Amino acid sequence: MTTPEKPKGPASYFPSIEKQYGQPVSHWLGLLGSLQGLKHMEMVAWLKNEHQLGHGHANALVAHFLADQKK
């Protein structure tokens, strides 16, 4: 019997982000999609200042979002 593989990288934060902030990850990624021309750390700061996310959670969301944009 195989156990499901745990997410790695930024996605490993997603369950705790959803639990702590009460919104699905898709909500946060949608908000990031509305930001234009900001750099990584500017997006992190925006999530922290406007939505009171912790640094690690904000950073994980931005890293995932920007990686998806490169695909």
C-alpha positions, 0 to 999 in steps of 0.5 A: 500500500502506498501513501500519498506523497506529501506536497513539496515546496510552496504547495506544502504550505497550502493546507495551513494557509487555507486553514488559518485564513479561511480561503482556498488557495485559488482565492489568494492566487486570484488576488495575486493575478490582479497585481500588475508589475510588482516584483516578488517581494512587493507582492509578498509585502502586499499580502502581508499588509493588505491581508495580514498573511504571515511572511512564510505563507505570503512568500509561498503563495507568491513563489507558486504564483510566479512559477505558474506564470513562467509555464 
